[in-house]
Every structure is written in C-alpha cells, then in structure tokens.
C-alpha cells in the first residue's frame, strides 16, 4: 500500500480533534475506542500513519488532556485499562508528521462546522491541496466520514474521514479522480481499492473504444460493485443470473453472463478464456457500458484464487 514516501507524505493521519469525549457515556466511549483501535491497527499493518506532535494535548474532556486519559488512573471516564493501553501502544506506533513542513492552520471548517486544534485535519488539507489525497482516522463518535470539504483562510480541499477499517477501499477509489491517476499507475492503485479482485496480466484500457480518462470512472464503478456486492448477490440468489442482474442493476450498472446462444459456440467462448498464473479461467460474466461496445469480462468467485474474482478482459466487444 502506498504510504509515507518522498520525504514524509502520509496517506493516513490521526484526527486528534476527534478525541473529544464530552457527552459520551462510559460504555459508548468504550465501544468507540474499540472500533478506533481496530481501525488504527488495521491501517498500521499496511502503511505508516502520521500523528500531530501535539495530539496528547488534545482536551478529551474539560481540563483533561489525552495524555492524562491514557496514562493516569483518575479521570472523568471509566474505561477498561486494556482499551486505554491498546490505544496508547497504537499511538506510539504512529510517526509524527513534520510541523515545519508548511504553515498549517489549527482552526478549520469541515463541511461548514468549525474545528479547533485540528492540526492533522489542517495537515491533510495541505497535502490534498498539493495533489496528494490524505485520510484522517477519526473516532466514530465524531460523526465525520467520507469525502468532506475542509477550508481555512488560505483555501480548502476535500479530505477523506475514515471512521471504520472497511472504508479504506473507498478512500483509495476516490483518489483515481482526485489525483488523476494515470493508466501506468491504475492497477497498482486498484489492488488497494478492490482487494477482492484479481487482475489478469495484459489488461489495458487501449482495448476499449474510448480514451483512458473517458473510461476510467466507469471502470472504477464496475470494479467497486464487483468487489463489494457480486459474491453476496450470487449467494443470496443461488447463482440465478436474472436475480443477480436485477440486484446489481440498482447500482446503475448492466452486468450479465453470456447468453445461451453465445455459450453454445465453442470457438467464440474461447475468446472468454484467460490465462493467469498457469491456470485457465472462464470470464463469462461481463459489464457493458453501452449496448454494443465496451465490456469488462470477469469470472465467478474462484476457489483457485482464494474466493477472489478474476477481472480478465477489457474490450470494445467480443464476438457473440
């Protein structure tokens, strides 16, 4: 996974402004901290995470800073010592982003709401303005999620707020357009954005009837539906094609298997066979952008691939 590089460019930073526990009951806070710990642990397993040099000074309650919450027994909240200890250990694994890298705001607006002492949100906005999309890991109680507009006196940019580990893929998917990812980098990024898919060698946008940038957003949408919903729809409808088509059609995509007429022609069906790592796979399902052109062909979930789906063919159209 792309992480800190080029002299400290973090993709993920901890939103210390989200460590505001006021108004939460002890059991609610414990649940939110458990979820945050799981998310932070998951991201740290994949890449570096940045944190503000001053995150420990954040007031989690009136007159009570985060460092006291983590390391002192007395305080306004009764939370399991194990939960506190785990958060402290995870935060110790985070790197400190460079406070001298730029003049960063400590007060920002997120979707129109003002945040004080939001140093890492300001850092993420600064990186996004420089064309490097950045996600803020935030406690679920903060009620900030997805791509949100962040502004300050100097300007603004969209920042992704990550409140649960499953949303990591949605962050990566949103970077294709926001960073104008070129075709040469598409599949490296796609492996992070669509972890339930496998990509056959030789896939190229040049086989479509249209330019890379004309086709990219549609392909991202197709791969997102395949990654998130295809296997579940097959299981829910016992593999019945029409029912699967109808369910996935609610995402605005046209996905279907080859027709019985096409499947009855061995020569034509050979065009749907794809070699991948010494094995042959049948890419009988496809998504079509238009009635007569531009297809993405793929397999059913494959045991040989650990249950993943092989995306095998990009094409304007195959013989039928």
C-alpha positions as CSV (number, residue, x, y, z in Angstrom):
1,X,0.0,0.0,0.0
2,X,1.3,3.5,-0.8
3,X,2.2,5.2,2.4
4,X,4.8,7.7,3.6
5,X,7.3,8.4,0.8
6,X,9.0,11.3,-0.9
7,X,10.3,12.6,2.4
8,X,7.2,12.1,4.5
9,X,3.9,12.1,2.6
10,X,1.4,10.3,4.9
11,X,-1.7,8.9,3.3
12,X,-3.3,8.4,6.7
13,X,-3.2,10.7,9.8
14,X,-4.9,10.6,13.2
15,X,-7.6,13.2,13.6
16,X,-6.8,14.3,17.1
17,X,-9.8,16.7,17.1
18,X,-12.0,13.6,17.2
19,X,-10.7,12.8,20.7
20,X,-13.5,14.8,22.2
21,X,-15.3,12.5,24.5
22,X,-17.7,15.1,26.0
23,X,-21.3,13.9,26.1
24,X,-20.4,10.2,25.8
25,X,-21.3,7.6,28.5
26,X,-18.6,5.2,29.6
27,X,-20.0,2.3,27.6
28,X,-20.4,4.4,24.5
29,X,-16.9,5.6,24.7
30,X,-15.5,2.1,25.2
31,X,-17.3,1.0,22.0
32,X,-16.0,3.9,20.0
33,X,-12.4,3.4,21.3
34,X,-12.6,-0.3,20.5
35,X,-13.6,0.5,16.9
36,X,-11.0,3.2,16.6
37,X,-8.3,0.8,17.9
38,X,-9.3,-1.9,15.4
39,X,-9.2,0.6,12.5
40,X,-5.8,2.1,13.5
41,X,-4.3,-1.3,14.0
42,X,-5.5,-2.4,10.5
43,X,-4.0,0.7,8.8
44,X,-0.7,0.4,10.7
45,X,-0.4,-3.1,9.5
46,X,-0.4,-1.8,5.9
47,X,1.4,1.5,6.0
48,X,2.7,4.3,8.2
49,X,0.3,6.6,10.0
50,X,1.1,10.2,10.9
51,X,0.1,12.0,14.1
52,X,0.3,15.6,15.3
53,X,3.2,16.4,17.6
54,X,0.6,17.8,19.9
55,X,-2.1,15.1,19.8
56,X,-1.6,14.3,23.5
57,X,-2.5,17.8,24.5
58,X,-6.0,17.5,23.0
59,X,-8.7,18.0,25.6
60,X,-10.9,14.9,25.6
61,X,-12.9,16.4,28.5
62,X,-13.0,19.8,30.1
63,X,-9.5,20.4,31.5
64,X,-8.4,16.8,30.8
65,X,-5.9,16.1,28.1
66,X,-5.5,12.8,26.2
67,X,-2.1,12.0,27.8
68,X,-3.8,12.1,31.2
69,X,-6.7,9.9,29.9
70,X,-4.3,7.3,28.7
71,X,-1.7,7.3,31.5
72,X,-3.5,8.4,34.7
73,X,-5.9,6.2,36.6
74,X,-8.1,9.1,37.9
75,X,-10.3,10.9,35.4
76,X,-13.8,11.7,34.3
77,X,-14.3,8.4,32.4
78,X,-14.3,4.8,33.5
79,X,-12.9,2.9,30.5
80,X,-11.2,-0.5,30.5
81,X,-7.4,-0.2,31.2
82,X,-6.9,-2.7,28.3
83,X,-8.7,-0.4,25.9
84,X,-6.6,2.6,27.1
85,X,-3.4,0.6,27.0
86,X,-4.0,-0.6,23.4
87,X,-4.7,2.9,22.2
88,X,-1.5,4.2,23.9
89,X,0.5,1.4,22.2
90,X,-1.0,2.1,18.8
91,X,-0.5,5.8,19.0
92,X,3.2,5.1,20.0
93,X,3.5,3.3,16.7
94,X,2.4,6.3,14.7
95,X,5.0,8.6,13.3
96,X,5.0,12.4,13.9
97,X,4.4,14.4,10.8
98,X,6.7,17.4,10.3
99,X,5.2,20.5,11.9
100,X,7.7,22.6,10.0
101,X,6.7,21.3,6.6
102,X,4.3,24.2,6.0
103,X,2.3,26.9,7.8
104,X,-0.6,24.7,8.9
105,X,-3.9,26.0,10.3
106,X,-5.1,24.8,13.8
107,X,-8.6,26.0,13.1
108,X,-10.6,24.7,10.1
109,X,-14.1,24.2,8.9
110,X,-15.3,20.7,8.0
111,X,-18.4,20.7,5.9
112,X,-19.3,24.1,7.4
113,X,-18.6,23.2,11.0
114,X,-15.7,24.8,12.8
115,X,-13.0,22.6,14.4
116,X,-10.4,24.0,16.9
117,X,-7.0,22.4,17.5
118,X,-7.4,20.3,14.4
119,X,-3.8,20.2,13.4
120,X,-3.9,16.9,11.5
121,X,-7.0,17.9,9.6
122,X,-5.1,21.0,8.5
123,X,-2.1,18.8,7.5
124,X,-4.4,16.6,5.5
125,X,-6.0,19.6,3.7
126,X,-2.5,21.0,2.9
127,X,-1.4,17.6,1.4
128,X,-4.7,17.4,-0.6
129,X,-4.2,20.9,-2.0
130,X,-0.8,19.7,-3.2
131,X,-2.5,16.8,-5.1
132,X,-1.8,14.1,-2.5
133,X,-5.1,12.9,-1.1
134,X,-5.0,12.1,2.6
135,X,-7.4,10.4,5.0
136,X,-8.0,11.3,8.6
137,X,-8.6,8.4,11.0
138,X,-11.4,9.7,13.3
139,X,-13.3,8.3,16.3
140,X,-16.7,7.2,15.1
141,X,-18.4,9.5,17.7
142,X,-17.1,12.5,15.8
143,X,-19.7,11.9,13.1
144,X,-17.3,12.8,10.2
145,X,-17.0,10.3,7.4
146,X,-16.2,10.1,3.7
147,X,-15.0,12.9,1.5
148,X,-15.7,16.3,3.1
149,X,-14.8,19.8,2.2
150,X,-12.2,21.3,4.6
151,X,-11.5,25.0,4.4
152,X,-9.4,27.7,6.2
153,X,-8.4,31.2,5.5
154,X,-5.7,30.1,3.0
155,X,-8.1,27.9,0.9
156,X,-9.5,24.4,1.0
157,X,-9.6,20.9,-0.3
158,X,-11.5,17.6,0.1
159,X,-10.3,15.3,2.8
160,X,-11.4,11.7,3.5
161,X,-12.5,10.9,7.1
162,X,-12.1,7.3,7.9
163,X,-14.2,6.0,10.8
164,X,-14.0,2.3,10.1
165,X,-11.5,-0.1,8.5
166,X,-13.8,-1.2,5.7
167,X,-13.9,2.3,4.3
168,X,-10.2,2.2,3.4
169,X,-11.1,0.9,0.0
170,X,-13.5,3.8,-0.6
171,X,-10.6,6.2,0.2
172,X,-8.4,4.6,-2.5
173,X,-11.2,4.6,-5.0
174,X,-11.8,8.3,-4.5
175,X,-8.1,9.0,-5.4
176,X,-8.4,7.9,-9.0
177,X,-10.2,11.1,-10.0
178,X,-8.8,13.4,-7.3
179,X,-5.2,12.6,-8.2
180,X,-5.9,12.0,-11.9
181,X,-4.1,8.6,-11.6
182,X,-2.5,7.7,-14.9
183,X,-3.0,4.4,-16.7
184,X,0.5,3.4,-15.7
185,X,-0.5,3.5,-12.0
186,X,-4.1,2.3,-12.3
187,X,-3.6,-1.4,-11.4
188,X,-1.2,-0.7,-8.5
189,X,-3.9,1.6,-7.0
190,X,-6.6,-0.9,-8.0
191,X,-5.1,-3.6,-5.9
192,X,-5.6,-1.5,-2.8
193,X,-9.1,-0.2,-3.8
194,X,-10.5,-3.6,-4.8
195,X,-8.9,-6.3,-2.6
196,X,-11.4,-9.0,-3.5
197,X,-10.4,-8.8,-7.2
198,X,-7.5,-10.3,-9.1
199,X,-6.3,-8.6,-12.3
200,X,-5.1,-10.6,-15.3
201,X,-1.8,-9.6,-16.9
202,X,-2.2,-7.7,-20.1
203,X,-5.3,-5.7,-19.1
204,X,-5.2,-2.4,-20.9
205,X,-7.6,0.5,-21.4
206,X,-6.4,0.7,-25.0
207,X,-8.7,-2.2,-25.9
208,X,-11.7,-0.1,-25.1
209,X,-13.4,2.2,-27.7
210,X,-12.6,5.4,-25.8
211,X,-9.6,7.1,-24.1
212,X,-8.4,6.1,-20.6
213,X,-9.8,9.2,-19.0
214,X,-13.2,8.7,-20.7
215,X,-13.4,5.1,-19.4
216,X,-11.7,5.3,-16.0
217,X,-14.6,6.3,-13.8
218,X,-16.9,3.8,-15.3
219,X,-14.3,1.0,-14.8
220,X,-13.8,2.1,-11.2
221,X,-17.6,1.9,-10.6
222,X,-17.7,-1.6,-12.2
223,X,-14.8,-2.9,-10.1
224,X,-16.4,-1.4,-6.9
225,X,-19.7,-3.3,-7.4
226,X,-17.8,-6.5,-8.3
227,X,-15.6,-6.2,-5.2
228,X,-18.4,-5.3,-2.7
229,X,-21.6,-7.0,-4.0
230,X,-21.1,-9.6,-6.7
231,X,-20.3,-12.6,-4.5
232,X,-23.0,-11.7,-2.0
233,X,-25.6,-11.4,-4.8
234,X,-24.6,-14.8,-6.2
235,X,-25.0,-16.4,-2.7
236,X,-28.3,-14.6,-2.0
237,X,-29.9,-15.7,-5.2
238,X,-28.3,-19.2,-5.6
239,X,-26.4,-18.0,-8.7
240,X,-29.6,-17.3,-10.7
241,X,-28.4,-14.9,-13.3
242,X,-31.6,-12.8,-13.7
243,X,-31.9,-12.3,-10.0
244,X,-28.3,-11.3,-9.7
245,X,-28.6,-8.9,-12.6
246,X,-31.6,-7.3,-11.0
247,X,-29.9,-6.8,-7.7
248,X,-26.8,-5.4,-9.1
249,X,-28.7,-3.2,-11.5
250,X,-29.7,-1.0,-8.6
251,X,-26.1,0.4,-8.7
252,X,-26.7,1.7,-12.2
253,X,-24.6,-1.0,-13.9
254,X,-25.5,-3.6,-16.6
255,X,-23.9,-6.9,-15.5
256,X,-24.8,-10.3,-17.0
257,X,-23.4,-13.7,-18.1
258,X,-23.1,-14.6,-21.8
259,X,-26.3,-15.6,-23.4
260,X,-27.1,-19.3,-24.1
261,X,-26.6,-18.6,-27.8
262,X,-23.1,-17.4,-27.2
263,X,-22.2,-20.2,-24.7
264,X,-23.2,-22.7,-27.4
265,X,-20.4,-21.6,-29.7
266,X,-17.1,-23.1,-28.6
267,X,-14.9,-21.0,-30.9
268,X,-16.4,-17.8,-29.6
269,X,-16.3,-18.9,-26.0
270,X,-12.6,-19.5,-26.3
271,X,-12.3,-15.7,-26.6
272,X,-13.6,-15.5,-23.0
273,X,-10.8,-17.8,-21.6
274,X,-8.0,-16.1,-19.8
275,X,-4.6,-17.4,-18.7
276,X,-3.5,-16.3,-15.3
277,X,-0.5,-17.8,-13.3
278,X,-0.6,-21.0,-15.3
279,X,-4.3,-21.6,-14.9
280,X,-7.2,-21.0,-17.4
281,X,-10.3,-19.1,-16.3
282,X,-13.7,-18.6,-18.0
283,X,-14.7,-14.9,-18.0
284,X,-18.3,-15.5,-18.9
285,X,-19.8,-12.6,-16.9
286,X,-19.4,-9.1,-18.2
287,X,-20.3,-5.5,-17.5
288,X,-21.2,-3.3,-20.5
289,X,-21.0,0.4,-20.7
290,X,-23.1,0.7,-23.8
291,X,-25.3,-1.8,-25.7
292,X,-22.8,-2.6,-28.4
293,X,-19.4,-1.5,-27.1
294,X,-17.1,-1.5,-24.1
295,X,-17.0,-4.6,-21.9
296,X,-15.3,-5.7,-18.7
297,X,-15.2,-9.5,-18.5
298,X,-14.8,-11.4,-15.3
299,X,-15.1,-14.8,-13.6
300,X,-17.3,-16.0,-10.8
301,X,-15.5,-16.1,-7.4
302,X,-12.7,-18.6,-7.8
303,X,-11.6,-21.1,-5.2
304,X,-8.2,-21.2,-7.0
305,X,-7.8,-17.5,-6.2
306,X,-9.0,-17.7,-2.6
307,X,-12.5,-16.7,-3.5
308,X,-11.5,-13.6,-5.4
309,X,-12.9,-12.7,-8.8
310,X,-10.6,-12.5,-11.8
311,X,-11.0,-9.5,-14.0
312,X,-9.8,-10.9,-17.2
313,X,-10.7,-8.8,-20.2
314,X,-11.1,-5.1,-21.1
315,X,-12.5,-4.9,-24.7
316,X,-14.7,-2.9,-27.0
317,X,-16.7,-6.0,-27.9
318,X,-16.1,-9.8,-28.3
319,X,-17.8,-12.0,-30.9
320,X,-21.2,-13.3,-30.0
